[in-house]
Amino acid sequence: MKTKRLIWWLLAGSRGGVNRARIILALHDMPSNANQLAEHLNLDYKTIRHHLDILVKHEAIVPQGEGYGIVYFVSDDIEANFDDFRQIWVRIGEK
């Protein structure tokens, strides 16, 4: 399945995978903007923006709105394969 391979790559196959997993988990619980994610995950805003850009580029999350008001949602593909996401998250070292 293409989505499962993408999840593996986003989380375990590249640097920053743990932070990307944390972002996906946070957005799965509640859609948020970059500033809200930075506060919630206790990460630098620029770090959040970097990971959001990667996740949007690979269609793991979907932006809605414009400018600072952009809210991010988990994509339908990730949502439909959330069990795979959780299994991968557990295997790479969920804390």
Secondary structure, DSSP 8 states (H G I E B T S, - for coil): -HHHHHHHHHHHSSTTHHHHHHHHHHHHHS-B-HHHHHHHHT--HHHHHHHHHHHHHTTSEEEESSGGG-EEEE-HHHHHTHHHHHHHHHHTT--
